[in-house]
Amino acid sequence: MSPPVCSGGLRFSDLGEGSKEADRFQENLLKVMMSIEETFFHLAEGCTQNCIIICDRGTMDASAFVTEEAWKKILDNNGLNLVDIRDNRYNQVIHLVSAAEGAEEYYTLEDNQCRTEGIELARERDRRAAEAWVGHPYIDVVDNSTNFQAKMRRLIAAVSRRVGIDTYDRLDPHSRKLKFLVKDFPPDEVFPIFQDFDVIHDYLVTPPNSGYQARLRKRGQKGKWSYMHTQRRVDAKGQIIEVKRPLSQKDYMVVCAQNLLAQRDSTHHTIYKLRRCFIWNNIYFQLDVYKSPCIPRCQGLILLETYTTIPSEQLSSQLPPFLNVSKEITKDPNYSMHYLSQVDYGTLPNGHPTNI
């Protein structure tokens, strides 16, 4: 979204980072960006065909170029809040790691008139841009661990996965969700930049033996919330397909309260979590802490999740060292939230749950 502004003769690098002029530039860039996006959002609402809106940059990017105090002032001046412009505005965020980090031989200033950063500054701004989006419910970080063509396939696979399109072997088959059991919750100061959220899950009734699961999720911080309706199934080839539909607050409070929540599955408890989101080694992690009101078997349960193409044997050395990771539980159904929420679930002697 920056080229229309930059092509008008404005260069952020000439304003002096941290200056009032630089802060004013980012505030106006944010307003231009939102205006352009909302034009496309409005057009999409009237479209009679399926469509997807892809934004090259997003609202949170501006926060990577100003101080935290200046960013808060920009939000206050324009009546904005983080949950709305970060979590509710976009269904998915994908951060493509700069070539300056891991593919340095391909980083150049020659083919981009808006790029002026040397490689060290590019790395710093890339890190800050990624951290700006920490907390979004569906963020994928695509690094430079593969060649560019494979990187693009991973990008397409990430989008396809979010919209529920079957890709099978046409794209990278190694991108997968991994889950780990964590023994204890360390103090805040050992974490990199993070965002904490309250998360509430309710499972809905689905036809018996259909292979479908359906749930509602309410996720927020500081009294601001985003809402999601998820349908999950396993296809004939054993691939898990999830279709996620964002809901407005009105949909959730009015439509869902009267209909979907009336279909709450009585064989499953409501699940309450603290979710901590952060980036480590260019990998996006979610740390889920089950909390009160909590059924006894989930007390103290801490699960770490990520999506990655990195082989398990390599990923183990890249897990956050400040977390006491007990074991990988990706394929253990006993730690599936669907099973954990079951009313008739049992407990292992060590206190961890088991399916009965």
FENUR-V981867 format. One record per residue. N is the residue number from 1. RES is the residue in three letters. OMEGA is omega in whole degrees, -180 to 180 (none if undefined). Layout:
n=N res=RES omega=OMEGA
n=N res=RES omega=OMEGA
This chain:
n=1 res=MET omega=-176
n=2 res=SER omega=-177
n=3 res=PRO omega=179
n=4 res=PRO omega=178
n=5 res=VAL omega=-178
n=6 res=CYS omega=-179
n=7 res=SER omega=176
n=8 res=GLY omega=176
n=9 res=GLY omega=179
n=10 res=LEU omega=177
n=11 res=ARG omega=-177
n=12 res=PHE omega=-177
n=13 res=SER omega=-180
n=14 res=ASP omega=-174
n=15 res=LEU omega=-178
n=16 res=GLY omega=-177
n=17 res=GLU omega=-179
n=18 res=GLY omega=-180
n=19 res=SER omega=177
n=20 res=LYS omega=179
n=21 res=GLU omega=179
n=22 res=ALA omega=178
n=23 res=ASP omega=179
n=24 res=ARG omega=178
n=25 res=PHE omega=-178
n=26 res=GLN omega=178
n=27 res=GLU omega=-180
n=28 res=ASN omega=176
n=29 res=LEU omega=178
n=30 res=LEU omega=-179
n=31 res=LYS omega=177
n=32 res=VAL omega=-179
n=33 res=MET omega=-179
n=34 res=MET omega=179
n=35 res=SER omega=178
n=36 res=ILE omega=-180
n=37 res=GLU omega=-176
n=38 res=GLU omega=173
n=39 res=THR omega=179
n=40 res=PHE omega=177
n=41 res=PHE omega=-179
n=42 res=HIS omega=178
n=43 res=LEU omega=-179
n=44 res=ALA omega=-180
n=45 res=GLU omega=-179
n=46 res=GLY omega=-178
n=47 res=CYS omega=-179
n=48 res=THR omega=178
n=49 res=GLN omega=173
n=50 res=ASN omega=179
n=51 res=CYS omega=177
n=52 res=ILE omega=180
n=53 res=ILE omega=-180
n=54 res=ILE omega=179
n=55 res=CYS omega=-179
n=56 res=ASP omega=175
n=57 res=ARG omega=-179
n=58 res=GLY omega=-172
n=59 res=THR omega=-176
n=60 res=MET omega=-178
n=61 res=ASP omega=-178
n=62 res=ALA omega=-177
n=63 res=SER omega=180
n=64 res=ALA omega=-174
n=65 res=PHE omega=-180
n=66 res=VAL omega=178
n=67 res=THR omega=178
n=68 res=GLU omega=179
n=69 res=GLU omega=180
n=70 res=ALA omega=-180
n=71 res=TRP omega=178
n=72 res=LYS omega=179
n=73 res=LYS omega=177
n=74 res=ILE omega=179
n=75 res=LEU omega=-179
n=76 res=ASP omega=-179
n=77 res=ASN omega=-175
n=78 res=ASN omega=176
n=79 res=GLY omega=-177
n=80 res=LEU omega=174
n=81 res=ASN omega=-173
n=82 res=LEU omega=-176
n=83 res=VAL omega=-180
n=84 res=ASP omega=-173
n=85 res=ILE omega=179
n=86 res=ARG omega=-171
n=87 res=ASP omega=-174
n=88 res=ASN omega=-173
n=89 res=ARG omega=-176
n=90 res=TYR omega=179
n=91 res=ASN omega=-178
n=92 res=GLN omega=175
n=93 res=VAL omega=176
n=94 res=ILE omega=177
n=95 res=HIS omega=175
n=96 res=LEU omega=-177
n=97 res=VAL omega=-179
n=98 res=SER omega=174
n=99 res=ALA omega=179
n=100 res=ALA omega=-180
n=101 res=GLU omega=176
n=102 res=GLY omega=177
n=103 res=ALA omega=-171
n=104 res=GLU omega=-178
n=105 res=GLU omega=-179
n=106 res=TYR omega=-180
n=107 res=TYR omega=-178
n=108 res=THR omega=176
n=109 res=LEU omega=-170
n=110 res=GLU omega=-172
n=111 res=ASP omega=-178
n=112 res=ASN omega=-175
n=113 res=GLN omega=180
n=114 res=CYS omega=-178
n=115 res=ARG omega=-178
n=116 res=THR omega=-173
n=117 res=GLU omega=166
n=118 res=GLY omega=-170
n=119 res=ILE omega=-179
n=120 res=GLU omega=178
n=121 res=LEU omega=178
n=122 res=ALA omega=178
n=123 res=ARG omega=-179
n=124 res=GLU omega=-179
n=125 res=ARG omega=176
n=126 res=ASP omega=178
n=127 res=ARG omega=-179
n=128 res=ARG omega=178
n=129 res=ALA omega=178
n=130 res=ALA omega=-178
n=131 res=GLU omega=179
n=132 res=ALA omega=-177
n=133 res=TRP omega=178
n=134 res=VAL omega=-177
n=135 res=GLY omega=176
n=136 res=HIS omega=-174
n=137 res=PRO omega=-177
n=138 res=TYR omega=179
n=139 res=ILE omega=176
n=140 res=ASP omega=176
n=141 res=VAL omega=-179
n=142 res=VAL omega=-175
n=143 res=ASP omega=-177
n=144 res=ASN omega=-180
n=145 res=SER omega=177
n=146 res=THR omega=175
n=147 res=ASN omega=-172
n=148 res=PHE omega=180
n=149 res=GLN omega=178
n=150 res=ALA omega=177
n=151 res=LYS omega=178
n=152 res=MET omega=177
n=153 res=ARG omega=177
n=154 res=ARG omega=176
n=155 res=LEU omega=-179
n=156 res=ILE omega=179
n=157 res=ALA omega=-180
n=158 res=ALA omega=178
n=159 res=VAL omega=-179
n=160 res=SER omega=-179
n=161 res=ARG omega=-178
n=162 res=ARG omega=-178
n=163 res=VAL omega=174
n=164 res=GLY omega=178
n=165 res=ILE omega=177
n=166 res=ASP omega=179
n=167 res=THR omega=-180
n=168 res=TYR omega=-174
n=169 res=ASP omega=179
n=170 res=ARG omega=179
n=171 res=LEU omega=-175
n=172 res=ASP omega=-178
n=173 res=PRO omega=-173
n=174 res=HIS omega=177
n=175 res=SER omega=-174
n=176 res=ARG omega=177
n=177 res=LYS omega=178
n=178 res=LEU omega=-177
n=179 res=LYS omega=-177
n=180 res=PHE omega=175
n=181 res=LEU omega=-179
n=182 res=VAL omega=-172
n=183 res=LYS omega=-177
n=184 res=ASP omega=-177
n=185 res=PHE omega=-176
n=186 res=PRO omega=179
n=187 res=PRO omega=-175
n=188 res=ASP omega=-172
n=189 res=GLU omega=-180
n=190 res=VAL omega=-179
n=191 res=PHE omega=165
n=192 res=PRO omega=178
n=193 res=ILE omega=-177
n=194 res=PHE omega=173
n=195 res=GLN omega=178
n=196 res=ASP omega=-179
n=197 res=PHE omega=166
n=198 res=ASP omega=-178
n=199 res=VAL omega=178
n=200 res=ILE omega=180
n=201 res=HIS omega=171
n=202 res=ASP omega=175
n=203 res=TYR omega=-178
n=204 res=LEU omega=179
n=205 res=VAL omega=174
n=206 res=THR omega=180
n=207 res=PRO omega=-180
n=208 res=PRO omega=177
n=209 res=ASN omega=-179
n=210 res=SER omega=-176
n=211 res=GLY omega=-179
n=212 res=TYR omega=167
n=213 res=GLN omega=177
n=214 res=ALA omega=180
n=215 res=ARG omega=173
n=216 res=LEU omega=177
n=217 res=ARG omega=174
n=218 res=LYS omega=-172
n=219 res=ARG omega=-178
n=220 res=GLY omega=177
n=221 res=GLN omega=178
n=222 res=LYS omega=175
n=223 res=GLY omega=177
n=224 res=LYS omega=-169
n=225 res=TRP omega=167
n=226 res=SER omega=-172
n=227 res=TYR omega=-177
n=228 res=MET omega=172
n=229 res=HIS omega=-175
n=230 res=THR omega=170
n=231 res=GLN omega=-174
n=232 res=ARG omega=178
n=233 res=ARG omega=174
n=234 res=VAL omega=-176
n=235 res=ASP omega=-175
n=236 res=ALA omega=180
n=237 res=LYS omega=178
n=238 res=GLY omega=180
n=239 res=GLN omega=179
n=240 res=ILE omega=179
n=241 res=ILE omega=177
n=242 res=GLU omega=175
n=243 res=VAL omega=-176
n=244 res=LYS omega=-180
n=245 res=ARG omega=177
n=246 res=PRO omega=178
n=247 res=LEU omega=172
n=248 res=SER omega=178
n=249 res=GLN omega=179
n=250 res=LYS omega=178
n=251 res=ASP omega=-176
n=252 res=TYR omega=-174
n=253 res=MET omega=-176
n=254 res=VAL omega=-177
n=255 res=VAL omega=-175
n=256 res=CYS omega=-180
n=257 res=ALA omega=-178
n=258 res=GLN omega=-173
n=259 res=ASN omega=-174
n=260 res=LEU omega=-179
n=261 res=LEU omega=174
n=262 res=ALA omega=179
n=263 res=GLN omega=-180
n=264 res=ARG omega=-178
n=265 res=ASP omega=-177
n=266 res=SER omega=178
n=267 res=THR omega=179
n=268 res=HIS omega=174
n=269 res=HIS omega=168
n=270 res=THR omega=-179
n=271 res=ILE omega=178
n=272 res=TYR omega=-178
n=273 res=LYS omega=158
n=274 res=LEU omega=179
n=275 res=ARG omega=177
n=276 res=ARG omega=-178
n=277 res=CYS omega=179
n=278 res=PHE omega=178
n=279 res=ILE omega=176
n=280 res=TRP omega=-178
n=281 res=ASN omega=-179
n=282 res=ASN omega=177
n=283 res=ILE omega=-178
n=284 res=TYR omega=-177
n=285 res=PHE omega=169
n=286 res=GLN omega=179
n=287 res=LEU omega=-177
n=288 res=ASP omega=178
n=289 res=VAL omega=179
n=290 res=TYR omega=-171
n=291 res=LYS omega=-179
n=292 res=SER omega=-6
n=293 res=PRO omega=-170
n=294 res=CYS omega=174
n=295 res=ILE omega=-170
n=296 res=PRO omega=-174
n=297 res=ARG omega=-179
n=298 res=CYS omega=-180
n=299 res=GLN omega=178
n=300 res=GLY omega=-179
n=301 res=LEU omega=-179
n=302 res=ILE omega=-178
n=303 res=LEU omega=178
n=304 res=LEU omega=-178
n=305 res=GLU omega=172
n=306 res=THR omega=168
n=307 res=TYR omega=-178
n=308 res=THR omega=172
n=309 res=THR omega=-177
n=310 res=ILE omega=178
n=311 res=PRO omega=-175
n=312 res=SER omega=-177
n=313 res=GLU omega=177
n=314 res=GLN omega=-177
n=315 res=LEU omega=-177
n=316 res=SER omega=180
n=317 res=SER omega=-179
n=318 res=GLN omega=176
n=319 res=LEU omega=-180
n=320 res=PRO omega=-176
n=321 res=PRO omega=-179
n=322 res=PHE omega=177
n=323 res=LEU omega=178
n=324 res=ASN omega=-177
n=325 res=VAL omega=-177
n=326 res=SER omega=-178
n=327 res=LYS omega=173
n=328 res=GLU omega=-177
n=329 res=ILE omega=-175
n=330 res=THR omega=-175
n=331 res=LYS omega=-179
n=332 res=ASP omega=-177
n=333 res=PRO omega=180
n=334 res=ASN omega=-179
n=335 res=TYR omega=172
n=336 res=SER omega=179
n=337 res=MET omega=179
n=338 res=HIS omega=178
n=339 res=TYR omega=-179
n=340 res=LEU omega=-176
n=341 res=SER omega=-177
n=342 res=GLN omega=-178
n=343 res=VAL omega=-175
n=344 res=ASP omega=-179
n=345 res=TYR omega=179
n=346 res=GLY omega=-179
n=347 res=THR omega=176
n=348 res=LEU omega=180
n=349 res=PRO omega=-179
n=350 res=ASN omega=177
n=351 res=GLY omega=179
n=352 res=HIS omega=-172
n=353 res=PRO omega=175
n=354 res=THR omega=-180
n=355 res=ASN omega=178
n=356 res=ILE omega=none
